[in-house]
Amino acid sequence: MESPTFVRFQLGAQLKRAREKAGVTTEQAAALIEVSPSTLRRIEQGRVGLKGPALNALLDRYGVADAELRETLRSMAQAGKQRGWWAKYGDLPNSYRQYIGLESAASAIENFETLVVPGLLQTVDYARAIISADASQPTPQATDERVTVRMERQKLLTEEKLRLVAVIDEAVLRRQIGGPEVMREQLSALLDAQKRWNVSIQVIPFREGAYASMVSSFHILSFDEGPGVVYIEGLTGDLYAEGEDVDRCTRVFSSLRAAALSPTASTAMIKRIRDEGTP
């Protein structure tokens, strides 16, 4: 795996399933390896790794006796200690680091956005305008780093390592983020992206009225190895969901695509709004 974050995420998910199957509480497992319950939850969420002795103690307590599985999990724990390319950017929020790590391992992403252009499709100036307005009030240096990281992430598309299906509300095209010139450049970039075999953009027009999930943006990340995950960004914290939640969000995304214009008609709308040059 290229992404240590993805390895930690999968390891954490397996440990959580093993703990629940064994009937061991979070508090009991945390006490066993002498960490706080909150730290154990972070391990199970893939946010932090754990050392071999702690892993062995948990596997023993959970009754995981299969030698091959134990060795696989130990290898995952070791791989999860590696550093991703984004580690050199020191000012990134931890939640953003985790998302980048999972994104780097994904084979496909289905992204629904209500107000902003998906990060993988943003231009430099559009990204700078978005990041500068962030509630965390990043410093100019932090803003520069985050813009650089956002552009680096886009190599997943240009190097054809990832397929992106994006559904966006018409409001995304009309909100004047960064001003008219920045938006014109951004809309042109969307038109260029639409020409890629691995990018599909669909727009839900205002005339569609109410539709599913219109107040909540989300990402569905799919992987060649391991189950998919849904990511929802929040002001007070990020949410990662698995299992039935992935299935439910996949159904919602299919509904959104059905409500949206076709990629061809969406391209025509983006071009028309760009050429109008007015909100």
Disulfide bonds with the S-S distance in Angstrom:
none
